[in-house]
Amino acid sequence: MTRVVYPGSFDPVTHGHLDIIRRIGALYDQVVVSVMVNINKKYRFTAEERVDMLREVTADLDNVRVESSNGLLVDYCRREKFTAVVRGLRTIRDFEGELQMAQMNYGLAGVETVFLMTSEQLNFSSTLVKEVMDLGGDVSHLIAPSVLNRMKAKAAP
């Protein structure tokens, strides 16, 4: 059985993330979407809230499991015996950062990384979604309705 992990912040999960998850699910036997905790990032949603959102929007995918993890990704990969880490790429800038992480992960533990290019129409970040919403823009076409409702609730005074 091929098991891969798709790690990320998912703050919030977007249609771009879901596109990658669906495409990975078509390629591998089992996909574990892992909400990672990065001590250097500020999050709008807790790890538990991000896991809940991801479980809601992937409920129809039988071979996808959602969980959270902290610490080194390579330790998690060794412990869970993942075949590879899957990362989505939007831009050359993404590639530069992801390449360094992939090389570090391979150097530390022999963990392979597989890159998927994002779909052109879904080429936006969670950060941009939050910024647009915070400035009063409509992001309903970028995230699932349940995620939009959670974002609105977080923005409420």
Disulfide bonds with the S-S distance in Angstrom:
none
